Amino acid sequence: MDKRKQLLLELLTPRRSVLEIREELFKFQWDSEAELVSLTRAHLKNLLGDFIGSRLAVSDVETWAETIEGRDDIGFESEYAELLKSIIFELATQELGRPLTPSVAKSYIEELSS
């Protein structure tokens, strides 16, 4: 597996600092001929669960979403692509909408579960 794909997979299921992963990803272009990985509902639900469980801060979630948003090398679970993109946008631009709280995270998880 190449380093770029490995970093993208780490980003989808971060077990170390999102900022560290992001810094390493900056060595690669955002543009890509192909999607190397796909964000699924499970990835997003797990991340929001980590936030609810206080394993991630609001800033970590926002940085994570900002890092994912707009990358050509990250695809989205096909049946739920629009929902996933919408939630990623909201998480990345919290100043434009509702700030992330545990209750907001739970509402996203409910949306992703239905």
C-alpha positions, 0 to 999 in steps of 0.5 A, spaced: 500 500 500 502 506 498 503 512 503 498 516 501 493 511 501 495 509 508 495 516 510 488 517 508 485 510 511 488 513 518 485 519 517 478 516 516 479 512 522 484 516 526 488 513 532 493 519 532 493 526 532 489 529 526 493 534 525 499 530 524 496 526 519 494 532 516 501 535 516 503 528 512 498 529 507 500 536 505 506 532 502 501 530 497 496 533 492 489 534 493 487 532 486 487 525 484 485 521 478 481 516 482 478 515 489 483 511 493 479 510 499 471 511 501 468 515 507 462 511 510 457 512 515 461 507 519 467 512 519 463 518 521 459 515 526 465 512 530 468 519 529 462 522 532 462 517 538 469 518 539 467 526 540 461 524 544 466 520 549 471 525 549 476 522 546 476 528 540 475 535 541 471 540 537 477 542 534 479 535 532 473 534 529 473 540 525 480 539 523 478 532 520 472 534 516 476 540 513 481 535 511 476 531 508 472 536 505 474 537 497 479 532 497 479 528 490 482 522 493 477 521 498 470 518 495 463 517 499 459 511 500 455 511 494 448 510 497 449 516 502 454 520 499 450 527 499 448 526 506 455 524 508 458 530 504 453 535 507 455 533 514 462 533 513 461 540 510 457 542 517 462 539 521 468 543 517 464 550 517 461 550 524 461 557 524 456 558 519 451 553 522 450 549 529 456 548 533 458 541 535 455 539 541 454 532 544 447 532 542 448 535 535 453 529 534 447 524 537 443 527 532 448 526 526 449 519 528 441 518 528 441 521 521 446 516 519 443 510 522 436 511 518 
